């Protein structure tokens, strides 16, 4: 399976954040592959493992990115909007 590289267009310049994005994309791709597999019903444990990993890495990423934004004094209105987007995504 392909390990995702974040394209230059979407790179943040923060290697940790870019690696976190790549890990989340890896989990998403693995989930897609399983959900499109005709034998998916027999792979519940695999699906649960992928979804748990995606959930863990997403929460880890959101916490790291939010702290990073605070540390660098990211523009408050944009930061607030970005944090609300994280909350919305976390509740899906």
LOZALUM-385230 format. One record per atom (N, C-alpha, C): x negated, y negated, z negated; residue number from 1; atom name. Coordinates in nm, 3 decimals. Layout:
N
rec x = X | y = Y | z = Z | k = NUM | a = CA
...
***
This chain:
92
rec x = -0.085 | y = 0.118 | z = 0.000 | k = 1 | a = N
rec x = 0.000 | y = 0.000 | z = 0.000 | k = 1 | a = CA
rec x = -0.089 | y = -0.124 | z = 0.000 | k = 1 | a = C
rec x = -0.044 | y = -0.226 | z = 0.068 | k = 2 | a = N
rec x = -0.117 | y = -0.351 | z = 0.082 | k = 2 | a = CA
rec x = -0.117 | y = -0.428 | z = -0.049 | k = 2 | a = C
rec x = -0.234 | y = -0.481 | z = -0.085 | k = 3 | a = N
rec x = -0.242 | y = -0.574 | z = -0.197 | k = 3 | a = CA
rec x = -0.227 | y = -0.713 | z = -0.138 | k = 3 | a = C
rec x = -0.136 | y = -0.790 | z = -0.189 | k = 4 | a = N
rec x = -0.107 | y = -0.921 | z = -0.132 | k = 4 | a = CA
rec x = -0.214 | y = -1.022 | z = -0.163 | k = 4 | a = C
rec x = -0.247 | y = -1.098 | z = -0.063 | k = 5 | a = N
rec x = -0.332 | y = -1.215 | z = -0.076 | k = 5 | a = CA
rec x = -0.240 | y = -1.335 | z = -0.054 | k = 5 | a = C
rec x = -0.249 | y = -1.432 | z = -0.141 | k = 6 | a = N
rec x = -0.169 | y = -1.551 | z = -0.124 | k = 6 | a = CA
rec x = -0.234 | y = -1.633 | z = -0.013 | k = 6 | a = C
rec x = -0.157 | y = -1.669 | z = 0.088 | k = 7 | a = N
rec x = -0.212 | y = -1.744 | z = 0.202 | k = 7 | a = CA
rec x = -0.257 | y = -1.882 | z = 0.156 | k = 7 | a = C
rec x = -0.350 | y = -1.940 | z = 0.230 | k = 8 | a = N
rec x = -0.403 | y = -2.072 | z = 0.196 | k = 8 | a = CA
rec x = -0.292 | y = -2.175 | z = 0.182 | k = 8 | a = C
rec x = -0.190 | y = -2.162 | z = 0.263 | k = 9 | a = N
rec x = -0.078 | y = -2.255 | z = 0.260 | k = 9 | a = CA
rec x = -0.009 | y = -2.258 | z = 0.123 | k = 9 | a = C
rec x = -0.008 | y = -2.143 | z = 0.055 | k = 10 | a = N
rec x = 0.064 | y = -2.133 | z = -0.072 | k = 10 | a = CA
rec x = -0.029 | y = -2.120 | z = -0.193 | k = 10 | a = C
rec x = -0.159 | y = -2.125 | z = -0.171 | k = 11 | a = N
rec x = -0.252 | y = -2.114 | z = -0.284 | k = 11 | a = CA
rec x = -0.239 | y = -2.236 | z = -0.374 | k = 11 | a = C
rec x = -0.249 | y = -2.214 | z = -0.501 | k = 12 | a = N
rec x = -0.236 | y = -2.323 | z = -0.597 | k = 12 | a = CA
rec x = -0.371 | y = -2.384 | z = -0.631 | k = 12 | a = C
rec x = -0.479 | y = -2.311 | z = -0.603 | k = 13 | a = N
rec x = -0.611 | y = -2.356 | z = -0.645 | k = 13 | a = CA
rec x = -0.647 | y = -2.300 | z = -0.782 | k = 13 | a = C
rec x = -0.553 | y = -2.235 | z = -0.846 | k = 14 | a = N
rec x = -0.577 | y = -2.170 | z = -0.975 | k = 14 | a = CA
rec x = -0.579 | y = -2.020 | z = -0.948 | k = 14 | a = C
rec x = -0.696 | y = -1.959 | z = -0.958 | k = 15 | a = N
rec x = -0.711 | y = -1.817 | z = -0.922 | k = 15 | a = CA
rec x = -0.620 | y = -1.727 | z = -1.005 | k = 15 | a = C
rec x = -0.603 | y = -1.758 | z = -1.132 | k = 16 | a = N
rec x = -0.517 | y = -1.676 | z = -1.218 | k = 16 | a = CA
rec x = -0.373 | y = -1.678 | z = -1.167 | k = 16 | a = C
rec x = -0.322 | y = -1.796 | z = -1.136 | k = 17 | a = N
rec x = -0.185 | y = -1.808 | z = -1.087 | k = 17 | a = CA
rec x = -0.171 | y = -1.738 | z = -0.952 | k = 17 | a = C
rec x = -0.269 | y = -1.756 | z = -0.863 | k = 18 | a = N
rec x = -0.262 | y = -1.690 | z = -0.732 | k = 18 | a = CA
rec x = -0.265 | y = -1.538 | z = -0.746 | k = 18 | a = C
rec x = -0.345 | y = -1.486 | z = -0.839 | k = 19 | a = N
rec x = -0.348 | y = -1.341 | z = -0.863 | k = 19 | a = CA
rec x = -0.216 | y = -1.293 | z = -0.921 | k = 19 | a = C
rec x = -0.156 | y = -1.372 | z = -1.010 | k = 20 | a = N
rec x = -0.027 | y = -1.335 | z = -1.067 | k = 20 | a = CA
rec x = 0.080 | y = -1.330 | z = -0.957 | k = 20 | a = C
rec x = 0.078 | y = -1.428 | z = -0.868 | k = 21 | a = N
rec x = 0.174 | y = -1.426 | z = -0.757 | k = 21 | a = CA
rec x = 0.155 | y = -1.301 | z = -0.672 | k = 21 | a = C
rec x = 0.030 | y = -1.265 | z = -0.646 | k = 22 | a = N
rec x = 0.001 | y = -1.146 | z = -0.565 | k = 22 | a = CA
rec x = 0.052 | y = -1.020 | z = -0.635 | k = 22 | a = C
rec x = 0.034 | y = -1.009 | z = -0.768 | k = 23 | a = N
rec x = 0.084 | y = -0.891 | z = -0.842 | k = 23 | a = CA
rec x = 0.236 | y = -0.882 | z = -0.834 | k = 23 | a = C
rec x = 0.303 | y = -0.996 | z = -0.847 | k = 24 | a = N
rec x = 0.449 | y = -0.995 | z = -0.839 | k = 24 | a = CA
rec x = 0.496 | y = -0.954 | z = -0.699 | k = 24 | a = C
rec x = 0.425 | y = -1.001 | z = -0.597 | k = 25 | a = N
rec x = 0.459 | y = -0.960 | z = -0.461 | k = 25 | a = CA
rec x = 0.433 | y = -0.812 | z = -0.440 | k = 25 | a = C
rec x = 0.327 | y = -0.758 | z = -0.499 | k = 26 | a = N
rec x = 0.301 | y = -0.614 | z = -0.491 | k = 26 | a = CA
rec x = 0.418 | y = -0.534 | z = -0.548 | k = 26 | a = C
rec x = 0.464 | y = -0.574 | z = -0.667 | k = 27 | a = N
rec x = 0.578 | y = -0.504 | z = -0.730 | k = 27 | a = CA
rec x = 0.703 | y = -0.517 | z = -0.644 | k = 27 | a = C
rec x = 0.725 | y = -0.634 | z = -0.587 | k = 28 | a = N
rec x = 0.841 | y = -0.656 | z = -0.502 | k = 28 | a = CA
rec x = 0.835 | y = -0.565 | z = -0.379 | k = 28 | a = C
rec x = 0.718 | y = -0.554 | z = -0.319 | k = 29 | a = N
rec x = 0.701 | y = -0.467 | z = -0.201 | k = 29 | a = CA
rec x = 0.724 | y = -0.321 | z = -0.238 | k = 29 | a = C
rec x = 0.672 | y = -0.279 | z = -0.353 | k = 30 | a = N
rec x = 0.692 | y = -0.140 | z = -0.396 | k = 30 | a = CA
rec x = 0.841 | y = -0.113 | z = -0.419 | k = 30 | a = C
rec x = 0.911 | y = -0.210 | z = -0.479 | k = 31 | a = N
rec x = 1.055 | y = -0.193 | z = -0.502 | k = 31 | a = CA
rec x = 1.128 | y = -0.184 | z = -0.368 | k = 31 | a = C
rec x = 1.093 | y = -0.269 | z = -0.275 | k = 32 | a = N
rec x = 1.157 | y = -0.266 | z = -0.144 | k = 32 | a = CA
rec x = 1.137 | y = -0.130 | z = -0.077 | k = 32 | a = C
rec x = 1.014 | y = -0.078 | z = -0.084 | k = 33 | a = N
rec x = 0.986 | y = 0.052 | z = -0.022 | k = 33 | a = CA
rec x = 1.071 | y = 0.162 | z = -0.085 | k = 33 | a = C
rec x = 1.085 | y = 0.159 | z = -0.217 | k = 34 | a = N
rec x = 1.167 | y = 0.261 | z = -0.282 | k = 34 | a = CA
rec x = 1.315 | y = 0.244 | z = -0.250 | k = 34 | a = C
rec x = 1.363 | y = 0.120 | z = -0.250 | k = 35 | a = N
rec x = 1.506 | y = 0.097 | z = -0.224 | k = 35 | a = CA
rec x = 1.545 | y = 0.133 | z = -0.081 | k = 35 | a = C
rec x = 1.451 | y = 0.133 | z = 0.010 | k = 36 | a = N
rec x = 1.480 | y = 0.169 | z = 0.149 | k = 36 | a = CA
rec x = 1.447 | y = 0.315 | z = 0.179 | k = 36 | a = C
rec x = 1.401 | y = 0.387 | z = 0.078 | k = 37 | a = N
rec x = 1.367 | y = 0.529 | z = 0.093 | k = 37 | a = CA
rec x = 1.496 | y = 0.612 | z = 0.083 | k = 37 | a = C
rec x = 1.517 | y = 0.700 | z = 0.177 | k = 38 | a = N
rec x = 1.640 | y = 0.782 | z = 0.176 | k = 38 | a = CA
rec x = 1.648 | y = 0.873 | z = 0.054 | k = 38 | a = C
rec x = 1.536 | y = 0.900 | z = -0.011 | k = 39 | a = N
rec x = 1.534 | y = 0.983 | z = -0.132 | k = 39 | a = CA
rec x = 1.531 | y = 0.899 | z = -0.260 | k = 39 | a = C
rec x = 1.568 | y = 0.775 | z = -0.251 | k = 40 | a = N
rec x = 1.561 | y = 0.682 | z = -0.362 | k = 40 | a = CA
rec x = 1.634 | y = 0.734 | z = -0.487 | k = 40 | a = C
rec x = 1.746 | y = 0.800 | z = -0.469 | k = 41 | a = N
rec x = 1.823 | y = 0.847 | z = -0.585 | k = 41 | a = CA
rec x = 1.745 | y = 0.944 | z = -0.672 | k = 41 | a = C
rec x = 1.642 | y = 1.004 | z = -0.616 | k = 42 | a = N
rec x = 1.561 | y = 1.099 | z = -0.692 | k = 42 | a = CA
rec x = 1.437 | y = 1.033 | z = -0.752 | k = 42 | a = C
rec x = 1.429 | y = 0.902 | z = -0.741 | k = 43 | a = N
rec x = 1.309 | y = 0.830 | z = -0.785 | k = 43 | a = CA
rec x = 1.343 | y = 0.724 | z = -0.890 | k = 43 | a = C
rec x = 1.439 | y = 0.751 | z = -0.973 | k = 44 | a = N
rec x = 1.482 | y = 0.655 | z = -1.075 | k = 44 | a = CA
rec x = 1.368 | y = 0.614 | z = -1.168 | k = 44 | a = C
rec x = 1.284 | y = 0.708 | z = -1.207 | k = 45 | a = N
rec x = 1.172 | y = 0.677 | z = -1.296 | k = 45 | a = CA
rec x = 1.075 | y = 0.580 | z = -1.228 | k = 45 | a = C
rec x = 1.050 | y = 0.602 | z = -1.099 | k = 46 | a = N
rec x = 0.962 | y = 0.513 | z = -1.025 | k = 46 | a = CA
rec x = 1.022 | y = 0.373 | z = -1.015 | k = 46 | a = C
rec x = 1.151 | y = 0.367 | z = -0.988 | k = 47 | a = N
rec x = 1.218 | y = 0.238 | z = -0.977 | k = 47 | a = CA
rec x = 1.212 | y = 0.164 | z = -1.110 | k = 47 | a = C
rec x = 1.241 | y = 0.234 | z = -1.219 | k = 48 | a = N
rec x = 1.235 | y = 0.171 | z = -1.351 | k = 48 | a = CA
rec x = 1.095 | y = 0.119 | z = -1.382 | k = 48 | a = C
rec x = 0.993 | y = 0.196 | z = -1.348 | k = 49 | a = N
rec x = 0.855 | y = 0.155 | z = -1.374 | k = 49 | a = CA
rec x = 0.821 | y = 0.028 | z = -1.296 | k = 49 | a = C
rec x = 0.861 | y = 0.022 | z = -1.171 | k = 50 | a = N
rec x = 0.835 | y = -0.096 | z = -1.089 | k = 50 | a = CA
rec x = 0.908 | y = -0.218 | z = -1.144 | k = 50 | a = C
rec x = 1.035 | y = -0.201 | z = -1.178 | k = 51 | a = N
rec x = 1.112 | y = -0.313 | z = -1.229 | k = 51 | a = CA
rec x = 1.060 | y = -0.361 | z = -1.365 | k = 51 | a = C
rec x = 1.015 | y = -0.269 | z = -1.449 | k = 52 | a = N
rec x = 0.954 | y = -0.308 | z = -1.576 | k = 52 | a = CA
rec x = 0.826 | y = -0.386 | z = -1.552 | k = 52 | a = C
rec x = 0.745 | y = -0.340 | z = -1.457 | k = 53 | a = N
rec x = 0.621 | y = -0.410 | z = -1.423 | k = 53 | a = CA
rec x = 0.649 | y = -0.548 | z = -1.368 | k = 53 | a = C
rec x = 0.747 | y = -0.559 | z = -1.281 | k = 54 | a = N
rec x = 0.782 | y = -0.689 | z = -1.224 | k = 54 | a = CA
rec x = 0.832 | y = -0.783 | z = -1.333 | k = 54 | a = C
rec x = 0.914 | y = -0.732 | z = -1.422 | k = 55 | a = N
rec x = 0.966 | y = -0.813 | z = -1.532 | k = 55 | a = CA
rec x = 0.852 | y = -0.861 | z = -1.622 | k = 55 | a = C
rec x = 0.761 | y = -0.770 | z = -1.657 | k = 56 | a = N
rec x = 0.647 | y = -0.806 | z = -1.742 | k = 56 | a = CA
rec x = 0.559 | y = -0.911 | z = -1.677 | k = 56 | a = C
rec x = 0.521 | y = -0.887 | z = -1.551 | k = 57 | a = N
rec x = 0.430 | y = -0.981 | z = -1.483 | k = 57 | a = CA
rec x = 0.496 | y = -1.115 | z = -1.456 | k = 57 | a = C
rec x = 0.627 | y = -1.116 | z = -1.434 | k = 58 | a = N
rec x = 0.698 | y = -1.242 | z = -1.413 | k = 58 | a = CA
rec x = 0.699 | y = -1.323 | z = -1.542 | k = 58 | a = C
rec x = 0.732 | y = -1.260 | z = -1.654 | k = 59 | a = N
rec x = 0.734 | y = -1.330 | z = -1.782 | k = 59 | a = CA
rec x = 0.593 | y = -1.380 | z = -1.817 | k = 59 | a = C
rec x = 0.492 | y = -1.296 | z = -1.794 | k = 60 | a = N
rec x = 0.353 | y = -1.335 | z = -1.820 | k = 60 | a = CA
rec x = 0.316 | y = -1.457 | z = -1.735 | k = 60 | a = C
rec x = 0.353 | y = -1.452 | z = -1.607 | k = 61 | a = N
rec x = 0.321 | y = -1.561 | z = -1.516 | k = 61 | a = CA
rec x = 0.390 | y = -1.690 | z = -1.557 | k = 61 | a = C
rec x = 0.519 | y = -1.683 | z = -1.586 | k = 62 | a = N
rec x = 0.592 | y = -1.803 | z = -1.623 | k = 62 | a = CA
rec x = 0.528 | y = -1.868 | z = -1.746 | k = 62 | a = C
rec x = 0.496 | y = -1.788 | z = -1.847 | k = 63 | a = N
rec x = 0.435 | y = -1.843 | z = -1.969 | k = 63 | a = CA
rec x = 0.300 | y = -1.908 | z = -1.938 | k = 63 | a = C
rec x = 0.217 | y = -1.840 | z = -1.859 | k = 64 | a = N
rec x = 0.086 | y = -1.894 | z = -1.825 | k = 64 | a = CA
rec x = 0.099 | y = -2.023 | z = -1.745 | k = 64 | a = C
rec x = 0.184 | y = -2.021 | z = -1.643 | k = 65 | a = N
rec x = 0.198 | y = -2.137 | z = -1.555 | k = 65 | a = CA
rec x = 0.254 | y = -2.257 | z = -1.632 | k = 65 | a = C
rec x = 0.351 | y = -2.234 | z = -1.719 | k = 66 | a = N
rec x = 0.407 | y = -2.343 | z = -1.797 | k = 66 | a = CA
rec x = 0.303 | y = -2.405 | z = -1.890 | k = 66 | a = C
rec x = 0.222 | y = -2.322 | z = -1.955 | k = 67 | a = N
rec x = 0.116 | y = -2.372 | z = -2.042 | k = 67 | a = CA
rec x = 0.011 | y = -2.449 | z = -1.961 | k = 67 | a = C
rec x = -0.024 | y = -2.396 | z = -1.846 | k = 68 | a = N
rec x = -0.120 | y = -2.462 | z = -1.758 | k = 68 | a = CA
rec x = -0.069 | y = -2.599 | z = -1.716 | k = 68 | a = C
rec x = 0.058 | y = -2.608 | z = -1.680 | k = 69 | a = N
rec x = 0.117 | y = -2.736 | z = -1.640 | k = 69 | a = CA
rec x = 0.110 | y = -2.836 | z = -1.755 | k = 69 | a = C
rec x = 0.134 | y = -2.792 | z = -1.876 | k = 70 | a = N
rec x = 0.125 | y = -2.881 | z = -1.992 | k = 70 | a = CA
rec x = -0.019 | y = -2.927 | z = -2.012 | k = 70 | a = C
rec x = -0.114 | y = -2.834 | z = -2.001 | k = 71 | a = N
rec x = -0.256 | y = -2.866 | z = -2.023 | k = 71 | a = CA
rec x = -0.308 | y = -2.970 | z = -1.925 | k = 71 | a = C
rec x = -0.265 | y = -2.964 | z = -1.801 | k = 72 | a = N
rec x = -0.317 | y = -3.058 | z = -1.702 | k = 72 | a = CA
rec x = -0.232 | y = -3.185 | z = -1.694 | k = 72 | a = C
rec x = -0.129 | y = -3.195 | z = -1.778 | k = 73 | a = N
rec x = -0.045 | y = -3.314 | z = -1.780 | k = 73 | a = CA
rec x = 0.037 | y = -3.330 | z = -1.653 | k = 73 | a = C
rec x = 0.088 | y = -3.218 | z = -1.604 | k = 74 | a = N
rec x = 0.167 | y = -3.220 | z = -1.481 | k = 74 | a = CA
rec x = 0.283 | y = -3.316 | z = -1.495 | k = 74 | a = C
rec x = 0.318 | y = -3.385 | z = -1.389 | k = 75 | a = N
rec x = 0.425 | y = -3.483 | z = -1.386 | k = 75 | a = CA
rec x = 0.551 | y = -3.430 | z = -1.453 | k = 75 | a = C
rec x = 0.597 | y = -3.494 | z = -1.557 | k = 76 | a = N
rec x = 0.709 | y = -3.445 | z = -1.638 | k = 76 | a = CA
rec x = 0.837 | y = -3.416 | z = -1.560 | k = 76 | a = C
rec x = 0.888 | y = -3.507 | z = -1.476 | k = 77 | a = N
rec x = 1.012 | y = -3.473 | z = -1.404 | k = 77 | a = CA
rec x = 0.998 | y = -3.348 | z = -1.317 | k = 77 | a = C
rec x = 0.885 | y = -3.336 | z = -1.248 | k = 78 | a = N
rec x = 0.864 | y = -3.217 | z = -1.165 | k = 78 | a = CA
rec x = 0.849 | y = -3.095 | z = -1.256 | k = 78 | a = C
rec x = 0.776 | y = -3.111 | z = -1.365 | k = 79 | a = N
rec x = 0.756 | y = -3.002 | z = -1.460 | k = 79 | a = CA
rec x = 0.890 | y = -2.954 | z = -1.515 | k = 79 | a = C
rec x = 0.976 | y = -3.046 | z = -1.553 | k = 80 | a = N
rec x = 1.106 | y = -3.009 | z = -1.607 | k = 80 | a = CA
rec x = 1.185 | y = -2.930 | z = -1.504 | k = 80 | a = C
rec x = 1.186 | y = -2.976 | z = -1.381 | k = 81 | a = N
rec x = 1.257 | y = -2.906 | z = -1.274 | k = 81 | a = CA
rec x = 1.199 | y = -2.767 | z = -1.252 | k = 81 | a = C
rec x = 1.067 | y = -2.758 | z = -1.254 | k = 82 | a = N
rec x = 1.000 | y = -2.630 | z = -1.234 | k = 82 | a = CA
rec x = 1.032 | y = -2.533 | z = -1.348 | k = 82 | a = C
rec x = 1.030 | y = -2.585 | z = -1.470 | k = 83 | a = N
rec x = 1.061 | y = -2.499 | z = -1.586 | k = 83 | a = CA
rec x = 1.205 | y = -2.450 | z = -1.580 | k = 83 | a = C
rec x = 1.299 | y = -2.534 | z = -1.535 | k = 84 | a = N
rec x = 1.438 | y = -2.489 | z = -1.521 | k = 84 | a = CA
rec x = 1.449 | y = -2.381 | z = -1.415 | k = 84 | a = C
rec x = 1.369 | y = -2.391 | z = -1.309 | k = 85 | a = N
rec x = 1.368 | y = -2.287 | z = -1.205 | k = 85 | a = CA
rec x = 1.320 | y = -2.156 | z = -1.266 | k = 85 | a = C
rec x = 1.220 | y = -2.161 | z = -1.355 | k = 86 | a = N
rec x = 1.172 | y = -2.040 | z = -1.422 | k = 86 | a = CA
rec x = 1.284 | y = -1.980 | z = -1.507 | k = 86 | a = C
rec x = 1.354 | y = -2.065 | z = -1.582 | k = 87 | a = N
rec x = 1.463 | y = -2.014 | z = -1.666 | k = 87 | a = CA
rec x = 1.570 | y = -1.946 | z = -1.582 | k = 87 | a = C
rec x = 1.604 | y = -2.007 | z = -1.470 | k = 88 | a = N
rec x = 1.706 | y = -1.950 | z = -1.382 | k = 88 | a = CA
rec x = 1.661 | y = -1.815 | z = -1.329 | k = 88 | a = C
rec x = 1.537 | y = -1.807 | z = -1.282 | k = 89 | a = N
rec x = 1.483 | y = -1.681 | z = -1.228 | k = 89 | a = CA
rec x = 1.477 | y = -1.574 | z = -1.336 | k = 89 | a = C
rec x = 1.440 | y = -1.612 | z = -1.456 | k = 90 | a = N
rec x = 1.428 | y = -1.515 | z = -1.567 | k = 90 | a = CA
rec x = 1.563 | y = -1.457 | z = -1.605 | k = 90 | a = C
rec x = 1.669 | y = -1.531 | z = -1.579 | k = 91 | a = N
rec x = 1.803 | y = -1.486 | z = -1.618 | k = 91 | a = CA
rec x = 1.875 | y = -1.407 | z = -1.508 | k = 91 | a = C
rec x = 1.809 | y = -1.385 | z = -1.394 | k = 92 | a = N
rec x = 1.874 | y = -1.310 | z = -1.286 | k = 92 | a = CA
rec x = 1.878 | y = -1.164 | z = -1.316 | k = 92 | a = C
***
